Amino acid sequence: MKTSLKTSAALLTLSLALTTGVVSAAPAATGSNQTNDAQSKAGASLRAYAIAINGTAISETGFQPSGTKEPLIPLRTVAESLGFKITWNMATKAADLNKGNIYTTVKNGEDRYVINKMYTSLGTAPLTKADKMYVPASFVSEVLHQTISVEGNNIVITSAVEHVLETGVITAIRNSGDTSSIQIKGTGTAGLVLNVSGDTLYEKTDGTKLSLADLQIGMTVEAEHAVFSTRSLPPQTPAYRITVQDTKAQADMLGTEGTLEEIIRAEDGSLSLRIKGSALSDLSQSEIVLRLTEDTLLVNGSGEAVEPSALVQGITVMGFYSPVMTRSLPPIGTALKVAVQAVQP
């Protein structure tokens, strides 16, 4: 009987050890220190962070693995709580997120995030734990452009103000499918590029619906766009709504940006401007003389009206005109709108 009891006890001990994954043994002093170090590191990797989104605590927590500079947070729960749609892309094996014109993609193990069609690094790659993808906390502010703060073991996330209004004169329209954009308030590295998509709304001030094809350079528009922009030159930002401010639409508008080389006064007192610089479209001129009429709109780069006294020789202007012009050199046309850009140094 005693032998049987001893055997049963031994089997029970072995069974418990296999079940719990722990085998009891008397470790040496060095082994004990190693175990304590391992437990200390494990404790650091399991440091939990409570998460609240827009004032409501969520059940899932964040954590900070040893060696990382910031906590990791559950991607799906956080993104969906902020109104983002998240889908798994089987082809790229990545998570695609979008909300309005904000789009990004996240791939496990790759510190490479999309921001406004450009890639950036956050210093920490996403990782998967228990079949859930986690991203660094800075992903919320740097990629999703929402507000986040980390205080102690608490992470507080709030939805940011999403839209701002900005008015400007269109200087370029690039329509190439998925990467269409409108540039306002300047050319080249100046101004602002509005990235548009199928979700962008176009309309007149009276509510009449328009399309991207209805827009032309020279139009003054009010753009409802995101509060964030890229650090590129010019900066880029998603546009949600484009409202055309002009009451009269001119088909096939052309434009020239450059120096106001000469102000010509005719015998009848009318003025003409000789502008030399660069063409704003394929059919536009690099140098042109534009007659001013009582219908010519004089504005600044934001589309705000300016006085004729703002036209001074040597300043930078953009002249907009119809395709009807003389065959002289330089051609002569009628100015529909002149935007005063800046005074040259």
C-alpha positions, 0 to 999 in steps of 0.5 A: 500500500505504501509503495502504491501511495508513493507511486501515485504521489509521484505520478500526481507531481509529474502531472502537475508539473507538465500541466503548469509547465513548471518543474520544481528543483533546487536552483543554484545561487547563479541560476536563482539570479538569472531567474530573477532577472528573467522575471524582472524583464518579463514584468517590464514587458508586461507593463500594462497601460489603461486606454481611454478614447474620447472619455471612455475607457476600453477593455483592452490595454497597451503594453511596452516591450523591453527595449522600445521607446513607447507603449504599443496599443491595439490597432483595430480597437483604437482605430475603429473607436476613432471612426476609422475603417480597417480591413485586412489586405490579403494581397499585401498582408497588411491592415488598410485604414481609412477615414474620409481622405485619411489613408494608411497601411500597417504591416507587421514588423515594418516601421514604414507607415503611409502618411498622405501617400508618403512613407514615414518611420516612427522608430517602432514597428508594429507587432502581433500578439495573441492574434492582435496587431499593436502599433506604437502610441505615436501612430495615433498622432503622427499617422491618424492625426488625432490627439494622444497623451501618455501619463504614467500608465494611462493613455488618453486619446481624443478625436482631433478637429478634422476640418479647416477652411482655406481660400485660394486661387487654383494654380494647378490641377493634376488629374491622374486617377488615384493621385489627383490634386489641386494646388492653390495660393502659389506654384512650384514649392509655394502654396498648398496642394489639396489631395482629392479623391472620390470622397471629395465634394465639389460645388458652387456657393449656391449648392450646385454640384460640380466635379473635378473636371469642372475646375480650372486654374484661376478659379477662387475656391474655398477648400475644406481640408484636414488640419494636418499637412505633410512637411514637403514643399509645398505641403499636402493635405487631404481635401473634403470639400471644394467650393467655387467662389466665382459667380462666372465660369470661364471655359478653358482658362489659361494662366501665366505667372511671372514678373510684372515687367511693364504697366502700359497706359493707353490713350483712353486711360486703360491699362495693360500688364506685360507679364513674363515668367512661366505658363501655368498650363500647356496652352498658356503663354510664358509671356503675355500682355493682358488688357484690364477691363472693368470686369477684370478681378484683382485679387491676392493669392487667397482670392481676396480683392485688392486695389489697383494700386497693388499693381506695381512694376516688379511684383510677382503676379498671376494673370488669367485669361481666355484662349482668345489672343493676338498672334503678336509677340508677345500675344495680347489678351484680356485679363479675366483675373489678376492675382498679386502674389508678392513683391520681389526683394 
